[in-house]
Structure formats: structure tokens, C-alpha cells
Amino acid sequence: MGLLSFRGGVHPPHFKEPTSRHAIEKADQPKIVTIPLSQHIGAPCEPLVKPGDEVKVGQKIGEATSFVSAPVHSSVSGKVKGVKKSLTPSGEALCVIIESDGLDSVHENVIPKGNIETLSGEEIKNIIKEAGIVGMGGAGFPTHVKLSPPPENKIDTIILNGAECEPYLTADHRLMLEKSGDIVYGLKAMMKVVNVDKAYIGIEDNKPDAIKAMEEAVKNEKGIEVVGLHTKYPQGAEKQLIYACTKREVPSGGLPMAVGVVVNNVGTAAAIADAIKTGMPLIERICTVTGKGVKEPKNLLIKVGTSFKDIIEQCGGYSGNVGKIIMGGPMMGLAQHTDEIPAVKTTSGILVFTPDEASLPKPKNCIKCGKCVEICPAYLQPLYISAYSLNNMFETSEKYNALDCIECGSCSFICPSKRPLLQSIRVAKREIIAKKRKTK
């Protein structure tokens, strides 16, 4: 199969060279971790521990109390110092603060769960749920929910996202090179859960070594195909990836399951393999730490709850003044105002920019060039949605299908007037959703 793609998109500079050839390093044991009880889309967890309790690695410390949620586990062994609201990458949330004893004692419940040949699909799904596995690409949607489609949505295909189309990030790239077997194992587990025999692993062609490694890993697997994708942003967005691999179009307001597809990240698949093979829940992940503002860019295997400050110090610390810190990639990531926040399950990257890199030009008036319309992968008209949002005309923004925006930031990137298109569209979406909830 030739290289696949979708309509629209942009070509930002990659900036992946500083870390793409750096093997994954295991981060140092943190002295203290702050573990949020909400690291996923959906309802936050209820704490299962209190100050003074002793906990072990892999012990459940937060219980999911609704279907769209995921439990949270301790990433270290030690003593609970507090259960209180603290700053997290997405705002203030209830957190469990644990002082590590340095022993890394593993909880008794962390044992191998069997193998995918003997486990039933339902058993595998329960393992995924209890392990607290969520989308590792950044969205954080609980994986067991994705693997529970309603009866009217018959799933026939699973797609693994190995595109890693965001600039700077190389965590998935290194994972595909170093843990290709685990990725395939986790994919096969998901295929059994939803009872499908067809799967694609989509990888951009700027990672030829990853394509080769994954092709080698699936050469004896039936129904699994590695497909090369044109390097273009946002190639890894769900709807765009589905179209590239299957030529199916997810309808406006619809989910991938509406066209018979489930999409997950390669990191999610590897986490599933780990949960089945060892019984260890999702307590750590690979994170790319890079940017001109950090001395030694690396791909680190970090424990959930480790502070950004500690992680950056393990990369040699800051190189001069810091202009901006971003969790995730530069296109869709979240800018942070402090490094005293914890890494979470969705911390795929920590970007440290110098003041020169972080500076933004002053926006000018829209010149109606139409470039944002031309490149929008969701077939929207960003200039109009943005304009109505800036004038608090959110109902009109909704008529222009604001809720279909995937928030990729391509419009802001391409805009010659440097208009705040993405930011204003996000405001419109929040206002529209809030009104709908209030009406219900």
C-alpha cells in the first residue's frame, strides 16, 4: 500500500532531531509524588487512602465511580502525606501526595493476569479497566469505554496511531523501536475484546526505522497491517487517521465507532500488554523532554506524579531563561505557568522554550485570504467561527459547526495575520457545551 493521507493539514517544522535517536532512559525515583485523582476524560476518582496510610507500587488509591472514568494507582511505595486539592497540568484537582520510601515495594495484587490466548475478551477488558489505562496520545479517554461500543455500532477495524505528528515529540517513535512486540501484543488484546480480525498501525514516513520495526513485529500476524502515512499535521487526529487508512468519513458530531472503527495510541497498546503480562497498572509513561530551554533533551520513562521540575532537572536543568513550558506538543499542548505540577498519564512531552521561541507576534486584522479554510482538516471555516466567538455570538459559531473543530491549531499556524483562531474557537466550544448542559 502506498503512503496514505487526508485533505488539508499543514507542515510545521519537525524539531524531532534532538531526541529521535535517544533511547528511552528510566527516570530517577522521585522523593515525593502528587497523583491527581482525575487524569482522564470523565468523572474524577474517589480517594481510597488517607494521610498516614502506607501504600505500595501499583496499589489502587482512587476508585472510578462512573462508567466514563478510570482508577488511579500509586507509582511509588511510601506514606500518604495528604489528600488535598493541588495544581495539575489542567487546573486544580484533588490529589494524593505520597512520600516515597525509596524501596519500590510492589503491591500484592500486581501479578500476571494470564495471556490473550486463554483470557476471554470480557476478562481482558476488565484488566484494562482495573489497570486505569487511558488514551496515551494526549486525550486521556478511558480505554475500556472505547472498547465497549453500543450494539448498534458494529466494529470491524482497529487503528493504532503511531503517527506522532506533533513537532518535537518522539516518545511513540522510541516506543515503536524498543517495544514493538508489546505494542502488537496489546493490539491483539484489543482485537479480541471487540472481536475484529482487521487492524492497521499508521506511522508517518518520517519514521522509516519505526515502520521497519513494526513491519517486522507483525510479519507473522494475520489481519494486522502497517501503513505508511504522509508526514503532515494533524495526521494522528482520529478522524483524519481513519480516513487515511480506510477512506471512511466520520459524520459531523459522530464518533469513530459510527463507521465501525476504534482508534488507540501505540502507547496505550503497550500499557495493555504490560497490564496483562505483569499485572502492573498504568503508573508510568515515556515523556519527551526537549526544547532549547533544556540542557539535555531526553526520552524519559517517568512515574506518574513526578513534578515537572524534577523531570527537567534530570535533563540537566534549564539552559538560561525560560519563556514557556508546554505539556504535550506545541500545536495542541497546554502551556503551564509553573514547573511545580505533576506529570500525569497523558504527559507525552514537556517542552521548554526560550523567550525567543515562546514570543508570539501581535495579531493583525483578518485579510480574508482563506488559507485557514483551505487547510482545515475538519472542513470548517475557522475565520468565521473565530470572529463570531470574539463577538460573543456563540450561537452563530455553533451554526458554523464549531463543535466539529478538532483543535489541531493548523488554522492558527497558517494564518498570515497571526489571528488567535484556535484560542477563540475553544472559547466558543466551551460556551456552546456549557449552554447545552445547562439546558439539559
Secondary structure per residue as TSV (DSSP state, phi and psi in degrees):
chain	resnum	aa	ss	phi	psi
A	1	M	-	360.0	134.7
A	2	G	-	-73.1	179.2
A	3	L	-	-66.0	138.0
A	4	L	B	-109.5	158.6
A	5	S	-	-162.3	-164.7
A	6	F	-	-144.3	171.0
A	7	R	S	-79.5	141.7
A	8	G	-	87.5	-159.3
A	9	G	-	92.7	169.2
A	10	V	B	-134.3	172.9
A	11	H	-	-127.3	74.2
A	12	P	-	-69.9	156.1
A	13	P	-	-57.8	146.2
A	14	H	-	-76.1	-47.7
A	15	F	-	53.1	32.1
A	16	K	-	-95.4	-12.7
A	17	E	H	-57.7	-37.7
A	18	P	H	-60.5	-23.4
A	19	T	H	-126.3	-10.2
A	20	S	H	-63.6	-24.8
A	21	R	T	-104.2	6.8
A	22	H	-	-91.8	117.1
A	23	A	-	-62.2	156.6
A	24	I	-	-65.4	129.6
A	25	E	E	-110.7	142.3
A	26	K	E	-81.1	125.6
A	27	A	-	-69.6	157.5
A	28	D	-	-65.6	156.4
A	29	Q	-	-65.8	123.3
A	30	P	-	-71.7	147.6
A	31	K	S	-77.7	-29.5
A	32	I	E	-147.2	142.6
A	33	V	E	-125.7	145.3
A	34	T	E	-117.6	106.8
A	35	I	E	-106.5	109.1
A	36	P	E	-65.8	144.9
A	37	L	S	-87.8	4.6
A	38	S	-	-135.6	102.9
A	39	Q	-	-126.3	29.1
A	40	H	S	-155.8	162.4
A	41	I	S	-70.3	132.8
A	42	G	S	120.1	-166.9
A	43	A	-	-71.6	141.2
A	44	P	-	-68.7	162.4
A	45	C	-	-85.3	160.0
A	46	E	E	-95.5	132.9
A	47	P	E	-65.2	142.3
A	48	L	-	-108.8	-2.3
A	49	V	-	-126.3	167.2
A	50	K	-	-138.2	163.1
A	51	P	T	-54.0	134.8
A	52	G	T	100.0	-19.1
A	53	D	-	-67.6	145.5
A	54	E	E	-94.3	134.9
A	55	V	E	-129.1	162.4
A	56	K	-	-124.2	166.1
A	57	V	B	-62.7	128.8
A	58	G	T	87.7	-1.1
A	59	Q	-	-75.5	137.2
A	60	K	E	-71.5	125.1
A	61	I	E	-118.4	-7.6
A	62	G	E	-141.5	126.6
A	63	E	E	-101.4	132.3
A	64	A	-	-73.9	129.1
A	65	T	-	-110.4	4.1
A	66	S	S	-139.7	167.4
A	67	F	S	-64.0	-46.7
A	68	V	S	-88.2	83.0
A	69	S	-	-168.5	175.0
A	70	A	-	-152.3	133.9
A	71	P	-	-64.5	161.2
A	72	V	E	-122.8	142.6
A	73	H	E	-127.1	159.3
A	74	S	-	-76.0	137.8
A	75	S	S	-96.6	-6.0
A	76	V	S	-137.9	169.0
A	77	S	-	-104.3	145.0
A	78	G	E	158.2	-155.2
A	79	K	E	-112.3	137.1
A	80	V	E	-73.1	119.9
A	81	K	E	-93.7	-21.3
A	82	G	E	-175.3	154.8
A	83	V	E	-128.6	99.9
A	84	K	E	-155.2	168.9
A	85	K	E	-73.4	133.7
A	86	S	E	-142.4	165.6
A	87	L	E	-71.8	137.1
A	88	T	E	-129.3	172.8
A	89	P	T	-59.5	-23.2
A	90	S	T	-112.1	17.1
A	91	G	E	121.7	-170.9
A	92	E	E	-79.1	138.5
A	93	A	E	-153.8	159.9
A	94	L	E	-68.8	130.2
A	95	C	E	-132.5	154.5
A	96	V	E	-104.4	120.9
A	97	I	E	-102.6	122.9
A	98	I	E	-124.6	130.2
A	99	E	E	-91.6	120.2
A	100	S	E	-72.2	142.8
A	101	D	-	-92.7	-1.4
A	102	G	S	77.9	-0.1
A	103	L	S	-90.7	-21.6
A	104	D	-	55.2	39.3
A	105	S	-	-67.8	128.3
A	106	V	B	-91.2	138.5
A	107	H	-	-66.0	149.1
A	108	E	T	-62.6	-24.9
A	109	N	T	-77.8	-9.0
A	110	V	-	-85.7	90.5
A	111	I	-	-137.7	155.7
A	112	P	-	-55.2	141.8
A	113	K	-	-99.5	0.9
A	114	G	-	117.3	-149.1
A	115	N	-	-142.3	162.0
A	116	I	T	-70.3	-17.1
A	117	E	T	-72.3	-35.9
A	118	T	T	-100.0	-22.4
A	119	L	S	-76.7	144.7
A	120	S	-	-80.7	164.5
A	121	G	H	-59.3	-40.5
A	122	E	H	-66.4	-39.0
A	123	E	H	-64.3	-41.1
A	124	I	H	-63.0	-43.0
A	125	K	H	-62.2	-39.2
A	126	N	H	-67.2	-35.7
A	127	I	H	-62.8	-44.1
A	128	I	H	-61.3	-43.6
A	129	K	H	-63.8	-49.2
A	130	E	H	-67.8	-23.5
A	131	A	T	-81.5	-4.3
A	132	G	T	67.6	32.6
A	133	I	-	-81.6	130.8
A	134	V	B	-129.9	172.4
A	135	G	-	-60.1	121.7
A	136	M	T	-90.4	-1.7
A	137	G	T	-80.3	-10.2
A	138	G	T	135.4	-29.1
A	139	A	T	-75.7	-37.4
A	140	G	-	76.2	26.7
A	141	F	-	-76.2	131.0
A	142	P	B	-55.3	126.2
A	143	T	H	-67.3	-36.8
A	144	H	H	-64.7	-26.5
A	145	V	H	-72.0	-42.3
A	146	K	H	-59.3	-33.7
A	147	L	T	-90.1	17.0
A	148	S	-	-126.3	62.0
A	149	P	-	-69.0	149.5
A	150	P	-	-65.5	157.1
A	151	P	T	-55.6	-31.1
A	152	E	T	-74.6	-12.2
A	153	N	S	-106.0	94.6
A	154	K	-	-79.7	118.3
A	155	I	-	-89.4	132.0
A	156	D	-	-124.7	-5.8
A	157	T	E	-145.6	139.7
A	158	I	E	-116.0	137.2
A	159	I	E	-119.6	128.3
A	160	L	E	-97.4	129.6
A	161	N	E	-89.7	106.5
A	162	G	-	-116.4	19.0
A	163	A	-	-67.2	-44.3
A	164	E	-	42.9	61.6
A	165	C	-	-80.8	-14.5
A	166	E	S	-64.8	136.8
A	167	P	S	-58.1	157.4
A	168	Y	S	75.7	-39.0
A	169	L	-	-75.6	135.8
A	170	T	-	-137.3	12.2
A	171	A	H	-61.0	-46.7
A	172	D	H	-67.9	-36.1
A	173	H	H	-57.7	-51.5
A	174	R	H	-66.3	-36.5
A	175	L	H	-60.0	-43.6
A	176	M	H	-65.8	-31.0
A	177	L	H	-76.9	-37.7
A	178	E	H	-101.4	-20.1
A	179	K	-	-134.3	39.6
A	180	S	H	-61.0	-36.7
A	181	G	H	-64.2	-40.5
A	182	D	H	-66.2	-37.0
A	183	I	H	-61.4	-45.6
A	184	V	H	-66.3	-40.0
A	185	Y	H	-61.0	-45.9
A	186	G	H	-64.8	-36.6
A	187	L	H	-63.9	-44.7
A	188	K	H	-62.2	-34.8
A	189	A	H	-64.0	-43.7
A	190	M	H	-64.9	-39.0
A	191	M	H	-60.7	-36.4
A	192	K	H	-71.1	-36.8
A	193	V	H	-60.5	-46.4
A	194	V	H	-97.3	4.0
A	195	N	T	58.5	56.2
A	196	V	-	-122.0	158.0
A	197	D	-	-122.7	16.5
A	198	K	-	-132.0	131.2
A	199	A	E	-148.2	148.5
A	200	Y	E	-120.6	146.1
A	201	I	E	-117.8	109.1
A	202	G	E	-94.1	126.3
A	203	I	E	-135.5	132.7
A	204	E	E	-67.4	150.3
A	205	D	T	-77.7	3.8
A	206	N	T	-85.2	5.9
A	207	K	-	-125.2	59.4
A	208	P	H	-60.0	-31.8
A	209	D	H	-68.6	-34.9
A	210	A	H	-69.9	-40.0
A	211	I	H	-59.2	-45.1
A	212	K	H	-63.3	-43.3
A	213	A	H	-64.4	-41.4
A	214	M	H	-73.4	-34.7
A	215	E	H	-62.0	-39.2
A	216	E	H	-65.3	-38.1
A	217	A	H	-70.3	-25.2
A	218	V	H	-107.0	6.0
A	219	K	T	-59.9	-26.1
A	220	N	T	-107.6	12.9
A	221	E	-	-102.7	129.5
A	222	K	T	-82.0	138.0
A	223	G	T	82.4	-2.8
A	224	I	E	-109.1	125.5
A	225	E	E	-127.1	130.5
A	226	V	E	-88.9	125.3
A	227	V	E	-119.3	135.2
A	228	G	E	-82.9	137.6
A	229	L	E	-117.2	143.7
A	230	H	-	-59.0	137.3
A	231	T	-	-73.7	104.6
A	232	K	-	-159.8	138.7
A	233	Y	B	-92.9	136.6
A	234	P	T	-99.9	78.6
A	235	Q	T	-59.9	-26.9
A	236	G	T	-88.0	-1.7
A	237	A	S	-66.1	141.8
A	238	E	H	-51.7	-55.3
A	239	K	H	-65.2	-36.7
A	240	Q	H	-70.7	-38.0
A	241	L	H	-67.6	-39.7
A	242	I	H	-61.8	-45.3
A	243	Y	H	-64.2	-42.2
A	244	A	H	-61.1	-41.5
A	245	C	H	-84.5	-32.7
A	246	T	H	-124.1	-12.0
A	247	K	-	64.8	18.4
A	248	R	-	-91.7	141.5
A	249	E	-	-109.8	120.7
A	250	V	-	-71.1	127.8
A	251	P	-	-67.0	158.5
A	252	S	T	-55.1	127.8
A	253	G	T	78.9	-0.9
A	254	G	-	-94.3	167.6
A	255	L	-	-107.2	161.2
A	256	P	G	-51.4	-34.1
A	257	M	G	-63.8	-17.8
A	258	A	G	-65.7	-22.7
A	259	V	G	-113.7	21.1
A	260	G	T	79.0	23.8
A	261	V	E	-127.2	143.5
A	262	V	E	-118.7	131.6
A	263	V	E	-115.6	132.2
A	264	N	E	-138.4	161.7
A	265	N	E	-84.8	154.2
A	266	V	H	-62.3	-33.2
A	267	G	H	-65.0	-36.0
A	268	T	H	-63.3	-43.1
A	269	A	H	-61.7	-42.8
A	270	A	H	-65.0	-37.3
A	271	A	H	-65.4	-37.2
A	272	I	H	-63.8	-43.5
A	273	A	H	-59.5	-42.6
A	274	D	H	-64.5	-40.8
A	275	A	H	-64.0	-38.0
A	276	I	H	-76.1	-47.0
A	277	K	H	-72.5	-38.1
A	278	T	T	-115.4	-19.7
A	279	G	-	85.2	1.0
A	280	M	-	-78.4	124.7
A	281	P	-	-71.7	-179.8
A	282	L	S	-78.4	97.2
A	283	I	-	-123.5	-4.3
A	284	E	E	-150.3	162.2
A	285	R	E	-157.1	165.7
A	286	I	E	-86.5	135.9
A	287	C	E	-133.8	129.6
A	288	T	E	-86.0	122.1
A	289	V	E	-111.4	114.4
A	290	T	E	-156.7	-177.1
A	291	G	S	112.9	157.3
A	292	K	T	-67.1	-15.4
A	293	G	T	-83.7	-1.6
A	294	V	B	-119.0	141.6
A	295	K	S	-71.4	-42.9
A	296	E	S	-128.3	87.6
A	297	P	-	-57.3	138.4
A	298	K	E	-147.9	165.2
A	299	N	E	-108.1	110.0
A	300	L	E	-110.1	140.4
A	301	L	E	-88.4	106.4
A	302	I	E	-109.5	150.8
A	303	K	E	-85.4	137.1
A	304	V	T	-57.6	132.9
A	305	G	T	102.5	-12.8
A	306	T	-	-69.1	138.0
A	307	S	B	-72.5	148.9
A	308	F	H	-55.5	-38.7
A	309	K	H	-59.7	-46.3
A	310	D	H	-63.8	-40.3
A	311	I	H	-64.6	-45.0
A	312	I	H	-65.7	-36.3
A	313	E	H	-62.4	-31.5
A	314	Q	T	-74.4	-6.3
A	315	C	T	-108.8	28.0
A	316	G	T	87.7	-3.1
A	317	G	-	81.9	-170.0
A	318	Y	B	-79.6	146.8
A	319	S	-	-106.7	85.8
A	320	G	S	87.9	-159.2
A	321	N	-	-72.8	147.9
A	322	V	-	-102.4	129.5
A	323	G	-	-95.0	-34.6
A	324	K	E	-164.0	143.7
A	325	I	E	-118.1	129.5
A	326	I	E	-124.2	132.6
A	327	M	E	-90.5	123.0
A	328	G	S	99.7	-154.1
A	329	G	-	-92.8	170.2
A	330	P	T	-71.9	-20.2
A	331	M	T	-84.6	-42.9
A	332	M	T	-122.0	1.4
A	333	G	-	-72.3	173.1
A	334	L	E	-109.3	119.8
A	335	A	E	-69.9	141.5
A	336	Q	E	-117.1	147.2
A	337	H	S	-98.2	-0.3
A	338	T	-	-154.4	157.8
A	339	D	S	-98.8	5.3
A	340	E	-	-91.3	52.4
A	341	I	S	-132.6	155.2
A	342	P	B	-90.5	148.2
A	343	A	-	-69.9	144.7
A	344	V	-	-124.0	-176.4
A	345	K	T	-61.0	-23.4
A	346	T	T	-103.5	13.6
A	347	T	-	-79.9	82.3
A	348	S	-	-77.9	-23.1
A	349	G	E	-156.8	152.9
A	350	I	E	-126.7	110.3
A	351	L	E	-101.4	130.7
A	352	V	E	-116.9	110.2
A	353	F	E	-103.3	146.3
A	354	T	-	-76.4	165.3
A	355	P	H	-56.1	-36.5
A	356	D	H	-64.9	-42.5
A	357	E	H	-67.6	-34.1
A	358	A	H	-84.9	-15.3
A	359	S	-	-68.8	140.4
A	360	L	-	-116.8	138.7
A	361	P	-	-69.1	153.9
A	362	K	-	-70.4	130.1
A	363	P	-	-66.0	147.0
A	364	K	-	-115.3	176.8
A	365	N	-	-67.5	145.9
A	366	C	-	-62.7	133.8
A	367	I	-	-102.5	9.3
A	368	K	-	55.2	40.2
A	369	C	-	-75.8	-23.4
A	370	G	-	82.0	5.6
A	371	K	H	-63.9	-36.5
A	372	C	H	-65.7	-32.9
A	373	V	H	-71.3	-40.4
A	374	E	H	-64.1	-37.5
A	375	I	H	-99.0	-7.2
A	376	C	-	-62.0	116.7
A	377	P	T	-70.7	-13.2
A	378	A	T	-100.6	8.6
A	379	Y	-	62.9	36.8
A	380	L	-	-104.2	177.7
A	381	Q	-	-118.1	80.9
A	382	P	H	-56.1	-36.0
A	383	L	H	-61.3	-36.2
A	384	Y	H	-78.3	-41.5
A	385	I	H	-59.6	-44.2
A	386	S	H	-63.7	-46.5
A	387	A	H	-60.6	-43.7
A	388	Y	H	-68.1	-35.8
A	389	S	H	-64.2	-44.5
A	390	L	H	-63.6	-20.4
A	391	N	T	-103.4	16.6
A	392	N	T	58.9	27.3
A	393	M	-	-100.1	67.9
A	394	F	H	-71.5	-30.6
A	395	E	H	-63.7	-38.9
A	396	T	H	-69.1	-37.9
A	397	S	H	-57.7	-39.2
A	398	E	H	-65.4	-37.3
A	399	K	H	-62.4	-25.8
A	400	Y	T	-91.0	19.2
A	401	N	T	63.0	43.1
A	402	A	G	-56.8	-34.7
A	403	L	G	-68.6	-13.9
A	404	D	G	-82.9	-7.5
A	405	C	-	-63.3	131.3
A	406	I	-	-94.0	4.0
A	407	E	-	58.1	39.0
A	408	C	-	-77.9	-23.0
A	409	G	-	83.6	5.3
A	410	S	H	-60.5	-36.5
A	411	C	H	-65.0	-44.2
A	412	S	H	-64.6	-36.9
A	413	F	H	-64.5	-41.1
A	414	I	H	-85.5	-18.1
A	415	C	-	-64.1	118.6
A	416	P	T	-69.3	-21.0
A	417	S	T	-92.4	-0.5
A	418	K	-	54.9	43.9
A	419	R	-	-71.3	150.1
A	420	P	-	-80.4	59.8
A	421	L	H	-64.1	-54.9
A	422	L	H	-59.9	-46.2
A	423	Q	H	-60.9	-43.7
A	424	S	H	-72.3	-32.7
A	425	I	H	-67.8	-37.5
A	426	R	H	-60.8	-40.8
A	427	V	H	-61.3	-44.9
A	428	A	H	-60.1	-44.2
A	429	K	H	-61.4	-44.2
A	430	R	H	-61.5	-42.8
A	431	E	H	-67.1	-40.2
A	432	I	H	-64.6	-45.6
A	433	I	H	-65.6	-41.0
A	434	A	H	-62.0	-40.4
A	435	K	H	-65.8	-40.2
A	436	K	H	-63.3	-40.8
A	437	R	H	-65.6	-40.3
A	438	K	H	-65.8	-38.4
A	439	T	H	-64.0	-40.7
A	440	K	-	-66.2	360.0
